[in-house]
């Protein structure tokens, strides 16, 4: 099982133009024009606004977003003013509403992403997981998978657990954590995997993300949602991205519950490289622009026939490549 390649932290650089009193911090929550800034070297935060000169600097993206590393001046009474924003190393973003060239940043500067699914209540949806993984691959963001509610995991007739049957083939390419927020199974190993990183956690509603975070970080309780008996889907409990501090060097970004996620910004011709199991077989097809759907002498489909990767993963790729519609 490969480990995510996480780059070393980018050093902070104090801009020469900012006030001498400015101190470094990380934006942990946004409230319109106000931002919570967790100070890097102190156990406190400042509710901050952005200096007017900074507001004129950045275009076609959110000026300040959760995860941004900033320099802030303490103006008293637990309030601050953001004087400068460090360059972003990477972002998770989507197009802003009613625009084509402006991005809305979901999270700035993540080190890795943890996709959480449940083995039951709600039932897992591999196609949705595959779509999440494509987005992470295209963003160059190391990905982990957590399968929650293992206390509800039954054994199959062959003696394997349901979780292994559904998710076992991902273990060749991604770290997969089998956990239970109810029993504590696997949580120590997961906590170690999150240490010293900014991790964005995402997944469909109702899979237990809030319960999982409550167990990992008992100091901050989050609202736990219920499963809708009518739809089997989770009720949304998180309404905006929040960056929680597990310790001074470990942060978790809790993102809103998602029932379906559109493939924003991933070109069709880049999809095959977003499936790591395809990569050893790319570049060897007869046609240089092979879609791996119907062309003759396709190296990827020959590898599929030889059992090099799972048919389910190939079907996810093919559906995305064809642009099939429908809920994931």
KETIGU-185570 format. One record per residue (C-alpha): residue number from 1; z, y, x. Coordinates in steps of 0.001 Angstrom, whole numbers. Layout:
// residues N
<r num="NUM" pz="Z" py="Y" px="X"/>
...
***
This chain:
// residues 328
<r num="1" pz="0" py="0" px="0"/>
<r num="2" pz="-1052" py="3290" px="1635"/>
<r num="3" pz="1429" py="6121" px="1954"/>
<r num="4" pz="342" py="9606" px="901"/>
<r num="5" pz="-711" py="11805" px="3796"/>
<r num="6" pz="1471" py="14878" px="3462"/>
<r num="7" pz="735" py="17760" px="5767"/>
<r num="8" pz="3614" py="19429" px="7660"/>
<r num="9" pz="4981" py="22583" px="6039"/>
<r num="10" pz="3014" py="25739" px="6723"/>
<r num="11" pz="5215" py="28247" px="8595"/>
<r num="12" pz="6190" py="31472" px="6910"/>
<r num="13" pz="4684" py="34700" px="8304"/>
<r num="14" pz="6353" py="37985" px="7481"/>
<r num="15" pz="3652" py="40573" px="6672"/>
<r num="16" pz="4000" py="43719" px="8772"/>
<r num="17" pz="3550" py="45985" px="5761"/>
<r num="18" pz="6561" py="44814" px="3738"/>
<r num="19" pz="10067" py="46228" px="3734"/>
<r num="20" pz="12422" py="45048" px="6463"/>
<r num="21" pz="14898" py="43968" px="3774"/>
<r num="22" pz="12428" py="41480" px="2230"/>
<r num="23" pz="13621" py="37870" px="2315"/>
<r num="24" pz="11659" py="34641" px="1715"/>
<r num="25" pz="11845" py="32648" px="-1487"/>
<r num="26" pz="9949" py="30320" px="-3815"/>
<r num="27" pz="8960" py="31143" px="-7392"/>
<r num="28" pz="10596" py="28563" px="-9642"/>
<r num="29" pz="9778" py="29922" px="-13105"/>
<r num="30" pz="7592" py="32565" px="-14738"/>
<r num="31" pz="8437" py="34664" px="-17804"/>
<r num="32" pz="5387" py="36854" px="-18340"/>
<r num="33" pz="5796" py="39666" px="-15818"/>
<r num="34" pz="9153" py="38345" px="-14572"/>
<r num="35" pz="9722" py="35527" px="-12081"/>
<r num="36" pz="12732" py="33536" px="-10916"/>
<r num="37" pz="12689" py="33464" px="-7115"/>
<r num="38" pz="14907" py="30883" px="-5400"/>
<r num="39" pz="15876" py="32340" px="-2043"/>
<r num="40" pz="14955" py="30109" px="869"/>
<r num="41" pz="18156" py="30546" px="2855"/>
<r num="42" pz="20682" py="31275" px="108"/>
<r num="43" pz="21888" py="29254" px="-2917"/>
<r num="44" pz="20908" py="31908" px="-5462"/>
<r num="45" pz="17869" py="33268" px="-7239"/>
<r num="46" pz="16600" py="36711" px="-8217"/>
<r num="47" pz="14850" py="37645" px="-11449"/>
<r num="48" pz="11956" py="39583" px="-9973"/>
<r num="49" pz="9010" py="41777" px="-10835"/>
<r num="50" pz="5958" py="42387" px="-8645"/>
<r num="51" pz="5483" py="45537" px="-6602"/>
<r num="52" pz="2640" py="47691" px="-7911"/>
<r num="53" pz="601" py="47555" px="-4709"/>
<r num="54" pz="689" py="43744" px="-4778"/>
<r num="55" pz="-676" py="43637" px="-8336"/>
<r num="56" pz="-3973" py="45087" px="-7080"/>
<r num="57" pz="-4545" py="42522" px="-4338"/>
<r num="58" pz="-5562" py="39202" px="-5976"/>
<r num="59" pz="-8407" py="38504" px="-8387"/>
<r num="60" pz="-9737" py="35544" px="-10396"/>
<r num="61" pz="-6411" py="33733" px="-10219"/>
<r num="62" pz="-2821" py="34263" px="-11307"/>
<r num="63" pz="-1240" py="36935" px="-9174"/>
<r num="64" pz="2033" py="35005" px="-8946"/>
<r num="65" pz="2561" py="31406" px="-10013"/>
<r num="66" pz="5318" py="28816" px="-9942"/>
<r num="67" pz="5410" py="27358" px="-6433"/>
<r num="68" pz="4281" py="30528" px="-4681"/>
<r num="69" pz="6127" py="31399" px="-1495"/>
<r num="70" pz="6999" py="35081" px="-1656"/>
<r num="71" pz="8892" py="37852" px="101"/>
<r num="72" pz="11321" py="39606" px="-2189"/>
<r num="73" pz="13712" py="42554" px="-1891"/>
<r num="74" pz="17147" py="42231" px="-3494"/>
<r num="75" pz="17584" py="45353" px="-5642"/>
<r num="76" pz="21016" py="44386" px="-6941"/>
<r num="77" pz="22489" py="42759" px="-10050"/>
<r num="78" pz="20615" py="39514" px="-9279"/>
<r num="79" pz="17250" py="41236" px="-9592"/>
<r num="80" pz="14452" py="41549" px="-7080"/>
<r num="81" pz="11007" py="42955" px="-6333"/>
<r num="82" pz="8248" py="40755" px="-4900"/>
<r num="83" pz="6716" py="42557" px="-1913"/>
<r num="84" pz="4227" py="39947" px="-691"/>
<r num="85" pz="2851" py="36507" px="-1529"/>
<r num="86" pz="2103" py="33899" px="1134"/>
<r num="87" pz="-1419" py="32381" px="1101"/>
<r num="88" pz="-1574" py="29241" px="-1020"/>
<r num="89" pz="-2248" py="25947" px="736"/>
<r num="90" pz="-3561" py="24263" px="-2444"/>
<r num="91" pz="-3229" py="24677" px="-6182"/>
<r num="92" pz="-3306" py="22703" px="-9389"/>
<r num="93" pz="-5257" py="24941" px="-11729"/>
<r num="94" pz="-7403" py="25005" px="-14846"/>
<r num="95" pz="-9858" py="27601" px="-16123"/>
<r num="96" pz="-8175" py="30475" px="-17907"/>
<r num="97" pz="-8884" py="30581" px="-21634"/>
<r num="98" pz="-12231" py="32167" px="-22575"/>
<r num="99" pz="-13336" py="32475" px="-18930"/>
<r num="100" pz="-15577" py="30550" px="-16551"/>
<r num="101" pz="-14584" py="31905" px="-13136"/>
<r num="102" pz="-10878" py="32733" px="-13469"/>
<r num="103" pz="-8266" py="30059" px="-12831"/>
<r num="104" pz="-4845" py="29624" px="-14390"/>
<r num="105" pz="-2515" py="28151" px="-11793"/>
<r num="106" pz="-335" py="25318" px="-13067"/>
<r num="107" pz="1446" py="24978" px="-9713"/>
<r num="108" pz="962" py="26545" px="-6293"/>
<r num="109" pz="1531" py="24736" px="-2984"/>
<r num="110" pz="2344" py="21200" px="-4180"/>
<r num="111" pz="2767" py="18520" px="-1501"/>
<r num="112" pz="2221" py="15527" px="-3777"/>
<r num="113" pz="1954" py="14552" px="-7420"/>
<r num="114" pz="3865" py="11895" px="-9326"/>
<r num="115" pz="2145" py="10555" px="-12432"/>
<r num="116" pz="4674" py="9030" px="-14827"/>
<r num="117" pz="3727" py="6494" px="-17489"/>
<r num="118" pz="5882" py="4179" px="-19595"/>
<r num="119" pz="5444" py="464" px="-19990"/>
<r num="120" pz="6273" py="851" px="-23687"/>
<r num="121" pz="7078" py="3594" px="-26218"/>
<r num="122" pz="4426" py="4940" px="-25819"/>
<r num="123" pz="2144" py="2173" px="-24630"/>
<r num="124" pz="429" py="2932" px="-21295"/>
<r num="125" pz="-3108" py="4278" px="-21213"/>
<r num="126" pz="-4941" py="3407" px="-17999"/>
<r num="127" pz="-7891" py="5659" px="-18743"/>
<r num="128" pz="-5593" py="8674" px="-18875"/>
<r num="129" pz="-3981" py="7634" px="-15584"/>
<r num="130" pz="-7423" py="7275" px="-14012"/>
<r num="131" pz="-8313" py="10763" px="-15157"/>
<r num="132" pz="-5109" py="12148" px="-13622"/>
<r num="133" pz="-5877" py="10354" px="-10358"/>
<r num="134" pz="-9404" py="11773" px="-10234"/>
<r num="135" pz="-8011" py="15285" px="-10552"/>
<r num="136" pz="-5518" py="14637" px="-7750"/>
<r num="137" pz="-8185" py="13143" px="-5482"/>
<r num="138" pz="-10536" py="16067" px="-6068"/>
<r num="139" pz="-7716" py="18519" px="-5334"/>
<r num="140" pz="-6855" py="16653" px="-2120"/>
<r num="141" pz="-3362" py="16043" px="-3456"/>
<r num="142" pz="-1554" py="12823" px="-2445"/>
<r num="143" pz="-615" py="10856" px="-5552"/>
<r num="144" pz="2155" py="8473" px="-6526"/>
<r num="145" pz="2550" py="6518" px="-9753"/>
<r num="146" pz="5851" py="5834" px="-11524"/>
<r num="147" pz="6046" py="3282" px="-14319"/>
<r num="148" pz="9149" py="4092" px="-16347"/>
<r num="149" pz="11160" py="2145" px="-18967"/>
<r num="150" pz="11139" py="-1088" px="-16966"/>
<r num="151" pz="14111" py="-2123" px="-19106"/>
<r num="152" pz="11494" py="-2671" px="-21863"/>
<r num="153" pz="9157" py="-4674" px="-19623"/>
<r num="154" pz="8600" py="-8215" px="-20959"/>
<r num="155" pz="7323" py="-11212" px="-19033"/>
<r num="156" pz="3787" py="-12419" px="-19692"/>
<r num="157" pz="3039" py="-16132" px="-20313"/>
<r num="158" pz="2057" py="-16542" px="-16652"/>
<r num="159" pz="5467" py="-15301" px="-15521"/>
<r num="160" pz="4251" py="-11860" px="-14437"/>
<r num="161" pz="5698" py="-8724" px="-15939"/>
<r num="162" pz="3564" py="-6597" px="-18220"/>
<r num="163" pz="3808" py="-3716" px="-15739"/>
<r num="164" pz="2363" py="-5865" px="-12938"/>
<r num="165" pz="-435" py="-7068" px="-15193"/>
<r num="166" pz="-1439" py="-3523" px="-16154"/>
<r num="167" pz="-771" py="-1588" px="-12954"/>
<r num="168" pz="-839" py="-4149" px="-10159"/>
<r num="169" pz="-4364" py="-3320" px="-9009"/>
<r num="170" pz="-3338" py="321" px="-8304"/>
<r num="171" pz="-898" py="-841" px="-5621"/>
<r num="172" pz="-3733" py="-1322" px="-3115"/>
<r num="173" pz="-4496" py="2386" px="-3121"/>
<r num="174" pz="-1430" py="4279" px="-4359"/>
<r num="175" pz="2339" py="3940" px="-4013"/>
<r num="176" pz="3552" py="2573" px="-7354"/>
<r num="177" pz="7230" py="2926" px="-8283"/>
<r num="178" pz="8623" py="694" px="-11043"/>
<r num="179" pz="11678" py="2481" px="-12415"/>
<r num="180" pz="14075" py="2762" px="-15315"/>
<r num="181" pz="15972" py="5949" px="-16045"/>
<r num="182" pz="18249" py="3844" px="-18284"/>
<r num="183" pz="19332" py="1247" px="-15713"/>
<r num="184" pz="18660" py="3145" px="-12482"/>
<r num="185" pz="16169" py="541" px="-11260"/>
<r num="186" pz="14002" py="1897" px="-8427"/>
<r num="187" pz="15419" py="5424" px="-8572"/>
<r num="188" pz="16897" py="5424" px="-5064"/>
<r num="189" pz="13522" py="4577" px="-3539"/>
<r num="190" pz="11808" py="7163" px="-5729"/>
<r num="191" pz="14323" py="9840" px="-4727"/>
<r num="192" pz="13627" py="9070" px="-1062"/>
<r num="193" pz="9882" py="9401" px="-1678"/>
<r num="194" pz="10406" py="12857" px="-3173"/>
<r num="195" pz="12657" py="14166" px="-382"/>
<r num="196" pz="11511" py="17227" px="1575"/>
<r num="197" pz="8475" py="17827" px="-648"/>
<r num="198" pz="7292" py="19910" px="-3569"/>
<r num="199" pz="6263" py="17258" px="-6088"/>
<r num="200" pz="4517" py="17969" px="-9351"/>
<r num="201" pz="5406" py="15457" px="-12041"/>
<r num="202" pz="2942" py="14884" px="-14869"/>
<r num="203" pz="2146" py="12397" px="-17572"/>
<r num="204" pz="1752" py="12038" px="-21316"/>
<r num="205" pz="4547" py="13077" px="-23622"/>
<r num="206" pz="7279" py="10585" px="-24410"/>
<r num="207" pz="7127" py="8536" px="-21194"/>
<r num="208" pz="10567" py="9705" px="-20071"/>
<r num="209" pz="9794" py="12450" px="-17571"/>
<r num="210" pz="12743" py="14557" px="-18722"/>
<r num="211" pz="15126" py="11579" px="-18688"/>
<r num="212" pz="13868" py="10667" px="-15229"/>
<r num="213" pz="14454" py="14179" px="-13933"/>
<r num="214" pz="17888" py="14312" px="-15540"/>
<r num="215" pz="18804" py="11132" px="-13666"/>
<r num="216" pz="17403" py="12382" px="-10360"/>
<r num="217" pz="19011" py="15805" px="-10799"/>
<r num="218" pz="22083" py="15583" px="-13078"/>
<r num="219" pz="22919" py="19234" px="-12426"/>
<r num="220" pz="20206" py="20523" px="-14739"/>
<r num="221" pz="19834" py="18867" px="-18130"/>
<r num="222" pz="16463" py="18971" px="-19828"/>
<r num="223" pz="15708" py="18387" px="-23491"/>
<r num="224" pz="14686" py="14779" px="-24067"/>
<r num="225" pz="11909" py="14317" px="-26611"/>
<r num="226" pz="11475" py="11641" px="-29230"/>
<r num="227" pz="8571" py="9352" px="-29954"/>
<r num="228" pz="6667" py="10190" px="-33112"/>
<r num="229" pz="6789" py="7128" px="-35350"/>
<r num="230" pz="3586" py="8283" px="-37034"/>
<r num="231" pz="1437" py="8525" px="-33917"/>
<r num="232" pz="3359" py="6655" px="-31214"/>
<r num="233" pz="2971" py="9736" px="-29019"/>
<r num="234" pz="5708" py="11819" px="-27513"/>
<r num="235" pz="6852" py="15132" px="-28848"/>
<r num="236" pz="6467" py="17916" px="-26309"/>
<r num="237" pz="9753" py="18967" px="-24718"/>
<r num="238" pz="8577" py="21133" px="-21796"/>
<r num="239" pz="6621" py="24295" px="-22564"/>
<r num="240" pz="5883" py="25719" px="-19096"/>
<r num="241" pz="5900" py="24615" px="-15476"/>
<r num="242" pz="9371" py="24857" px="-13944"/>
<r num="243" pz="10253" py="24191" px="-10308"/>
<r num="244" pz="13635" py="22471" px="-10022"/>
<r num="245" pz="15637" py="22302" px="-6803"/>
<r num="246" pz="17011" py="18850" px="-6011"/>
<r num="247" pz="18231" py="20052" px="-2616"/>
<r num="248" pz="17281" py="22969" px="-310"/>
<r num="249" pz="14067" py="21210" px="812"/>
<r num="250" pz="13177" py="19128" px="-2249"/>
<r num="251" pz="11552" py="20566" px="-5368"/>
<r num="252" pz="10224" py="18985" px="-8543"/>
<r num="253" pz="7691" py="20781" px="-10734"/>
<r num="254" pz="8051" py="19709" px="-14352"/>
<r num="255" pz="4785" py="20323" px="-16203"/>
<r num="256" pz="4166" py="20456" px="-19951"/>
<r num="257" pz="3623" py="17131" px="-21706"/>
<r num="258" pz="-52" py="16241" px="-21933"/>
<r num="259" pz="-1700" py="13955" px="-24458"/>
<r num="260" pz="-5200" py="14345" px="-23058"/>
<r num="261" pz="-6552" py="16220" px="-20071"/>
<r num="262" pz="-10057" py="17628" px="-19759"/>
<r num="263" pz="-12013" py="17075" px="-16567"/>
<r num="264" pz="-12164" py="20697" px="-15467"/>
<r num="265" pz="-14075" py="21535" px="-12329"/>
<r num="266" pz="-14897" py="18013" px="-11076"/>
<r num="267" pz="-18684" py="17741" px="-10557"/>
<r num="268" pz="-20244" py="14493" px="-11755"/>
<r num="269" pz="-21713" py="13830" px="-8316"/>
<r num="270" pz="-18220" py="13997" px="-6759"/>
<r num="271" pz="-16638" py="11421" px="-9067"/>
<r num="272" pz="-17408" py="8357" px="-6945"/>
<r num="273" pz="-15453" py="9745" px="-3977"/>
<r num="274" pz="-12462" py="10289" px="-6269"/>
<r num="275" pz="-12102" py="6507" px="-6609"/>
<r num="276" pz="-10708" py="5349" px="-3234"/>
<r num="277" pz="-11785" py="1732" px="-3791"/>
<r num="278" pz="-15431" py="2888" px="-3951"/>
<r num="279" pz="-15419" py="4766" px="-647"/>
<r num="280" pz="-16114" py="1821" px="1706"/>
<r num="281" pz="-19295" py="1125" px="-279"/>
<r num="282" pz="-20676" py="4650" px="-647"/>
<r num="283" pz="-23726" py="5785" px="1290"/>
<r num="284" pz="-25276" py="2301" px="1353"/>
<r num="285" pz="-27096" py="2337" px="-1997"/>
<r num="286" pz="-30901" py="2267" px="-2066"/>
<r num="287" pz="-31035" py="5667" px="-3743"/>
<r num="288" pz="-29141" py="8456" px="-1943"/>
<r num="289" pz="-28224" py="10059" px="-5284"/>
<r num="290" pz="-27207" py="6770" px="-6911"/>
<r num="291" pz="-24949" py="7216" px="-9938"/>
<r num="292" pz="-23753" py="3584" px="-9647"/>
<r num="293" pz="-24521" py="3076" px="-13332"/>
<r num="294" pz="-27958" py="1474" px="-13614"/>
<r num="295" pz="-29932" py="1899" px="-10390"/>
<r num="296" pz="-31141" py="-1224" px="-8543"/>
<r num="297" pz="-29675" py="-2150" px="-5143"/>
<r num="298" pz="-26434" py="-276" px="-5850"/>
<r num="299" pz="-23842" py="-1167" px="-3215"/>
<r num="300" pz="-20953" py="-160" px="-5466"/>
<r num="301" pz="-21997" py="-2416" px="-8326"/>
<r num="302" pz="-22635" py="-5261" px="-5872"/>
<r num="303" pz="-19072" py="-4787" px="-4584"/>
<r num="304" pz="-17843" py="-4864" px="-8177"/>
<r num="305" pz="-19638" py="-8173" px="-8746"/>
<r num="306" pz="-17978" py="-9522" px="-5590"/>
<r num="307" pz="-14525" py="-8632" px="-6939"/>
<r num="308" pz="-13829" py="-5804" px="-4470"/>
<r num="309" pz="-12103" py="-3729" px="-7166"/>
<r num="310" pz="-11087" py="-4031" px="-10789"/>
<r num="311" pz="-13642" py="-3873" px="-13628"/>
<r num="312" pz="-11270" py="-1591" px="-15545"/>
<r num="313" pz="-11377" py="1019" px="-12807"/>
<r num="314" pz="-15166" py="824" px="-12651"/>
<r num="315" pz="-15352" py="1267" px="-16432"/>
<r num="316" pz="-13192" py="4385" px="-16135"/>
<r num="317" pz="-15598" py="5760" px="-13531"/>
<r num="318" pz="-18655" py="4861" px="-15595"/>
<r num="319" pz="-17246" py="6500" px="-18707"/>
<r num="320" pz="-16496" py="9704" px="-16813"/>
<r num="321" pz="-19906" py="9673" px="-15113"/>
<r num="322" pz="-21637" py="9307" px="-18478"/>
<r num="323" pz="-19522" py="12107" px="-19898"/>
<r num="324" pz="-18196" py="9991" px="-22724"/>
<r num="325" pz="-16044" py="11887" px="-25176"/>
<r num="326" pz="-12927" py="10654" px="-26878"/>
<r num="327" pz="-9184" py="10638" px="-26306"/>
<r num="328" pz="-7849" py="9268" px="-23026"/>
***
